Amino acid sequence: MRKTSILLAVAVAASLAACAAIPLAARADDAAATATQQPADTEGGAGALAGDDALASEASSSESQSAQNTANTDATPNETGSQSAGAQVETLAAPLLSYNAHVANRGWLDAVDEGQTAGTTGQNLPMEAFEAALYWEGHNAGTRMRSAGADSVWGEWQTKVSGTTGRGLALHAIAVELTGDIANSYDIYYRVHIANEGWLDWAKNGEGAGSLGTANAIQAYEMVLVEKGGAAPGPTTRPFYTGEEQLGGSWFTMGAGDWSYAAKGSGMTLGRAGGAPLQAVRLIMKGHYTPGALEYAVDRAGAGWQQGWDADGGFSGALNHDPVKAVKIRLTGELDSAYTLWYRVCLSRDGWLGWTQGGEAAGTDDPAQYVCAVQVARVEKGQAAPGETGGAYKDVDAGLGVGYQAHVTNDGWLAPVYDGANGGTTGRGLSLQALRVWLEGDEDAVAGSGIETRAHVTNIGWQNWTGSGSFAGTTGRNLSIQAVQLRLTGALAQDYDIYYRVHAANLGWLGWAKNGKSAGTTGLNYQAESVQIELVRKDGAGPASSTPALVDMPGISMTAHVQDVGWTAAVGNGGVLGIAGGGKRIEAFTASASSELSGGIVSSAHVQDIGWTAWSQNGQICGTTGRGLRIEAVKFKLTGELERYFDVWYRVYAQQWGWLGWTKNGEAAGTGKRSLRAEAVQVVVKPKDSAAPGSTYRPYTEQQALSGHQLTMYNLAQGYSSPTPWLILVDTANTRVAVFNGQKGSWNLQKYFLCTDGAPWTPTVRGVFSVGVKGYVFGHGYSCYYYTQFYGDYLFHSTLYREGTFIHKDNRLGMHLSAGCVRLDISNAKWIYDNIPSRSTVVVY
């Protein structure tokens, strides 16, 4: 064992005790200053340290005097001098070690000298950090330390403090080494006291002390310096142990909402053969104390190999983004000397490839495949691989291709597809919401080139161009892509064309567009559901289709020649030609449609004294000018590709009738045989088979027009709504009831009845009401049949009959004489009773 000067040990021990609150690294510096300088007379710890030095000086003087007295008795002066010099050298040569522990709920405890216990025992308080200070006069002497926590991951070597404070993270293992020339003369031994077991054996010189992979945290530790070749301070058999060293890992797959975890052990599988593409992985080696790390990297579609390596639990990849094409895994440091880590991947089409190790690539550059699973196996160094090796990476011929990835409703990002495959879904009604497109192929071949993408999005319209690999569209906003444009950039644009087409809702697969042209739909509010994309040499034949690539809402322009006005300003789709209710006839009009689709709009008019005209072509005048002839009815049709994808709807505002119902695609709208003028025409082009713009009741009639009262009630009805398709109006001034079918703005007159309402002293209630209860008969001394309530005791019902009979008692109509109810002919009362549902609106005025 080494010898230590008692005087110097006392002085340093006193200084350490006085300065327990000062970091050990600072105290080591103070110790060096104390040994070489006269102490200053300061307050606090420094003052205490100065006082101790003064005591040490007295003790030294006393001991020196005692030695001198002994020399005078037992030795010659030369011998005395020799002994005194030897004692001084021995004092200066002693290294000084102190250390400290940070304990849960207690913080930093007082520093202790070597051989003493730092931390706690018997209190179940885990240690969270530790520090050490070493001083040896005239020598380069220091320590470095590291630790591992419950995650079994060793931290980096530190020269001052290892562990954490303020985070509640217990230490499970520690290691300490000497640094500088002291390592040539001394060994450092240390042992730990762990939960559930107590003191373990002594470790030395960087070996692990403690337990990993268990729940046994460190509570205290001790350290001792021993001269090289000296005996250990105690048993050294079991300073450190682990649960089984284990591999751990987790993975994230396309469409997953969270990470999946692999069972820990000497081998594991991340993902599932034949499953969804892997997007990110995490690996860790738990329970090891050998220096080193488990590192890994991934190659992602559209992104390539990541820069650098991830290690021990960091994740490689990108969540909800690029699928993994290949992986590399390796061990570093002494771990690589102890183990071989073998790994292989399962490709989406080719299945499991061969095993490899040492950071070699496992996977493929095949643009049509991705990695769906990774297997990892740890074996002792020198042992055989877990299976056949070789063929861990599949190269494909260096050709050019295109990869693309769709983000769809509910499913999120789908697996990437390549070269003409379906990117999205069909038959499920899921909208395409975002799209990423990139070049596939040899790096040299695609260098400097790329694919730009642009999307037409619901409520947004055309977005800006995005670069290769970036997505166009939106995510998280539930907005569908309706059309796309793609174009090549760089040198490849000189030699290649990019073709693409869209599967649109209600239309299916549209035709192929190329090189920046539009594909899909605009103006129809039809969602795109899938895309197909191909790269074709300019001297090659691209895909072809007889279907148009883009179906866009045509632009409509119409104008009318009106009596006493002449040609009016042009109106667009849904606009009104003429003056509804203005009492002026339309004499002629033009209508045209413009679109990338072929075809146009043609029209015909029924003209006074002429009849139906021949079809006027797109933009031509239909009707007459300068002759004073009224148009009475009209027809419109679409031609070419427009007819395939759109309907043209139209209606007429006719003299005495007002707005008639909507009709479409060449059917007559207006009046005939009644010499009534068309005062206005409204035209709407809508996607094929979509709903009519309004009521289709009676678009064309040759009947007598509505009477004045009927027309008044008809026009008044258009301003009301009803929760059912039925509406009743009661005109008390003119004792009339009108029943309408349809909806607000498009009510059509169905029935028109004469009625009797309330007498002046018992008037019928006025306002807006709703149909309520119904019944067959009521009355005492009379009978009223088929009653329908519309407010309180106010009813529609038949005229009065003798009680219990169908003999009239009072069948007068068109008068003001009831007690407030609305009397009707019994047949009309029964019609309302049979046909008008509850909650229908009733307007009495």
Rosetta blueprint (number, residue, H / E / L):
1 M L
2 R L
3 K L
4 T L
5 S L
6 I H
7 L H
8 L H
9 A H
10 V H
11 A H
12 V H
13 A H
14 A H
15 S H
16 L H
17 A H
18 A H
19 C L
20 A L
21 A L
22 I L
23 P L
24 L H
25 A H
26 A H
27 R H
28 A H
29 D H
30 D H
31 A H
32 A H
33 A H
34 T H
35 A H
36 T H
37 Q L
38 Q L
39 P L
40 A L
41 D L
42 T L
43 E L
44 G H
45 G H
46 A H
47 G H
48 A H
49 L H
50 A H
51 G H
52 D H
53 D H
54 A H
55 L H
56 A H
57 S H
58 E H
59 A H
60 S H
61 S H
62 S H
63 E H
64 S H
65 Q H
66 S H
67 A H
68 Q H
69 N H
70 T H
71 A H
72 N H
73 T H
74 D H
75 A L
76 T L
77 P H
78 N H
79 E H
80 T H
81 G H
82 S H
83 Q H
84 S H
85 A H
86 G H
87 A H
88 Q H
89 V H
90 E H
91 T H
92 L H
93 A L
94 A L
95 P L
96 L E
97 L E
98 S E
99 Y E
100 N E
101 A E
102 H E
103 V E
104 A L
105 N L
106 R L
107 G E
108 W E
109 L L
110 D L
111 A L
112 V E
113 D E
114 E L
115 G L
116 Q L
117 T L
118 A E
119 G E
120 T L
121 T L
122 G L
123 Q L
124 N L
125 L L
126 P L
127 M E
128 E E
129 A E
130 F E
131 E E
132 A E
133 A E
134 L E
135 Y E
136 W L
137 E L
138 G L
139 H L
140 N L
141 A E
142 G E
143 T E
144 R E
145 M E
146 R E
147 S E
148 A E
149 G E
150 A L
151 D L
152 S L
153 V L
154 W E
155 G L
156 E L
157 W L
158 Q E
159 T L
160 K L
161 V E
162 S E
163 G E
164 T L
165 T L
166 G L
167 R L
168 G L
169 L L
170 A L
171 L E
172 H E
173 A E
174 I E
175 A E
176 V E
177 E E
178 L E
179 T E
180 G E
181 D H
182 I H
183 A H
184 N H
185 S L
186 Y E
187 D E
188 I E
189 Y E
190 Y E
191 R E
192 V E
193 H E
194 I E
195 A L
196 N L
197 E L
198 G E
199 W E
200 L L
201 D L
202 W L
203 A E
204 K E
205 N L
206 G L
207 E L
208 G L
209 A E
210 G E
211 S E
212 L E
213 G L
214 T L
215 A L
216 N L
217 A L
218 I E
219 Q E
220 A E
221 Y E
222 E E
223 M E
224 V E
225 L E
226 V E
227 E E
228 K L
229 G L
230 G L
231 A L
232 A L
233 P L
234 G L
235 P L
236 T L
237 T L
238 R L
239 P L
240 F E
241 Y E
242 T E
243 G L
244 E L
245 E L
246 Q E
247 L E
248 G E
249 G E
250 S E
251 W E
252 F E
253 T E
254 M L
255 G L
256 A L
257 G L
258 D L
259 W L
260 S E
261 Y E
262 A E
263 A E
264 K E
265 G E
266 S L
267 G E
268 M E
269 T E
270 L E
271 G E
272 R L
273 A L
274 G L
275 G L
276 A L
277 P L
278 L E
279 Q E
280 A E
281 V E
282 R E
283 L E
284 I E
285 M E
286 K E
287 G L
288 H L
289 Y L
290 T L
291 P L
292 G L
293 A L
294 L E
295 E E
296 Y E
297 A E
298 V E
299 D E
300 R E
301 A L
302 G L
303 A L
304 G E
305 W E
306 Q L
307 Q L
308 G L
309 W L
310 D E
311 A E
312 D L
313 G L
314 G L
315 F E
316 S E
317 G E
318 A L
319 L L
320 N L
321 H L
322 D L
323 P L
324 V E
325 K E
326 A E
327 V E
328 K E
329 I E
330 R E
331 L E
332 T L
333 G H
334 E H
335 L H
336 D H
337 S H
338 A H
339 Y E
340 T E
341 L E
342 W E
343 Y E
344 R E
345 V E
346 C E
347 L E
348 S L
349 R L
350 D L
351 G E
352 W E
353 L L
354 G L
355 W E
356 T E
357 Q E
358 G L
359 G L
360 E L
361 A L
362 A E
363 G E
364 T E
365 D L
366 D L
367 P L
368 A L
369 Q L
370 Y L
371 V E
372 C E
373 A E
374 V E
375 Q E
376 V E
377 A E
378 R E
379 V E
380 E E
381 K L
382 G L
383 Q L
384 A L
385 A L
386 P L
387 G L
388 E L
389 T E
390 G L
391 G L
392 A L
393 Y E
394 K E
395 D L
396 V L
397 D L
398 A L
399 G L
400 L L
401 G E
402 V E
403 G E
404 Y E
405 Q E
406 A E
407 H E
408 V E
409 T L
410 N L
411 D L
412 G E
413 W E
414 L L
415 A L
416 P L
417 V E
418 Y E
419 D L
420 G L
421 A L
422 N L
423 G E
424 G E
425 T L
426 T L
427 G L
428 R L
429 G L
430 L L
431 S L
432 L E
433 Q E
434 A E
435 L E
436 R E
437 V E
438 W E
439 L E
440 E E
441 G L
442 D L
443 E H
444 D H
445 A H
446 V H
447 A L
448 G L
449 S L
450 G E
451 I E
452 E E
453 T E
454 R E
455 A E
456 H E
457 V E
458 T L
459 N L
460 I L
461 G E
462 W E
463 Q L
464 N L
465 W L
466 T E
467 G L
468 S L
469 G L
470 S L
471 F E
472 A E
473 G E
474 T L
475 T L
476 G L
477 R L
478 N L
479 L L
480 S L
481 I E
482 Q E
483 A E
484 V E
485 Q E
486 L E
487 R E
488 L E
489 T E
490 G L
491 A H
492 L H
493 A H
494 Q H
495 D L
496 Y E
497 D E
498 I E
499 Y E
500 Y E
501 R E
502 V E
503 H E
504 A E
505 A L
506 N L
507 L L
508 G E
509 W E
510 L L
511 G L
512 W L
513 A E
514 K E
515 N L
516 G L
517 K L
518 S L
519 A E
520 G E
521 T E
522 T E
523 G L
524 L L
525 N L
526 Y L
527 Q L
528 A E
529 E E
530 S E
531 V E
532 Q E
533 I E
534 E E
535 L E
536 V E
537 R E
538 K L
539 D L
540 G L
541 A L
542 G L
543 P L
544 A L
545 S L
546 S L
547 T L
548 P L
549 A L
550 L E
551 V E
552 D E
553 M L
554 P L
555 G E
556 I E
557 S E
558 M E
559 T E
560 A E
561 H E
562 V E
563 Q L
564 D L
565 V L
566 G E
567 W E
568 T L
569 A L
570 A L
571 V E
572 G L
573 N L
574 G L
575 G L
576 V E
577 L E
578 G E
579 I L
580 A L
581 G L
582 G L
583 G L
584 K L
585 R L
586 I E
587 E E
588 A E
589 F E
590 T E
591 A E
592 S E
593 A E
594 S E
595 S L
596 E L
597 L L
598 S L
599 G L
600 G L
601 I E
602 V E
603 S E
604 S E
605 A E
606 H E
607 V E
608 Q L
609 D L
610 I L
611 G E
612 W E
613 T L
614 A L
615 W L
616 S E
617 Q L
618 N L
619 G L
620 Q L
621 I E
622 C E
623 G E
624 T L
625 T L
626 G L
627 R L
628 G L
629 L L
630 R L
631 I E
632 E E
633 A E
634 V E
635 K E
636 F E
637 K E
638 L E
639 T L
640 G H
641 E H
642 L H
643 E H
644 R H
645 Y H
646 F E
647 D E
648 V E
649 W E
650 Y E
651 R E
652 V E
653 Y E
654 A E
655 Q L
656 Q L
657 W L
658 G E
659 W E
660 L L
661 G L
662 W L
663 T E
664 K E
665 N L
666 G L
667 E L
668 A L
669 A E
670 G E
671 T E
672 G L
673 K L
674 R L
675 S L
676 L L
677 R L
678 A E
679 E E
680 A E
681 V E
682 Q E
683 V E
684 V E
685 V E
686 K E
687 P E
688 K L
689 D L
690 S L
691 A L
692 A L
693 P L
694 G L
695 S L
696 T L
697 Y L
698 R L
699 P L
700 Y E
701 T E
702 E L
703 Q L
704 Q L
705 A L
706 L L
707 S L
708 G H
709 H H
710 Q H
711 L H
712 T H
713 M H
714 Y H
715 N H
716 L H
717 A H
718 Q L
719 G L
720 Y L
721 S L
722 S L
723 P L
724 T L
725 P L
726 W E
727 L E
728 I E
729 L E
730 V E
731 D E
732 T L
733 A L
734 N L
735 T L
736 R E
737 V E
738 A E
739 V E
740 F E
741 N E
742 G L
743 Q L
744 K L
745 G L
746 S L
747 W L
748 N E
749 L E
750 Q E
751 K E
752 Y E
753 F E
754 L E
755 C L
756 T E
757 D E
758 G E
759 A E
760 P L
761 W L
762 T E
763 P L
764 T L
765 V L
766 R L
767 G E
768 V E
769 F E
770 S E
771 V L
772 G L
773 V L
774 K E
775 G E
776 Y E
777 V E
778 F E
779 G L
780 H L
781 G L
782 Y L
783 S E
784 C E
785 Y E
786 Y E
787 Y E
788 T E
789 Q E
790 F E
791 Y E
792 G L
793 D L
794 Y E
795 L E
796 F E
797 H E
798 S E
799 T L
800 L E
801 Y E
802 R L
803 E L
804 G L
805 T L
806 F L
807 I L
808 H E
809 K E
810 D E
811 N L
812 R L
813 L L
814 G L
815 M L
816 H E
817 L E
818 S E
819 A L
820 G L
821 C L
822 V E
823 R E
824 L E
825 D L
826 I H
827 S H
828 N H
829 A H
830 K H
831 W H
832 I H
833 Y H
834 D H
835 N H
836 I L
837 P L
838 S L
839 R L
840 S L
841 T E
842 V E
843 V E
844 V E
845 Y L
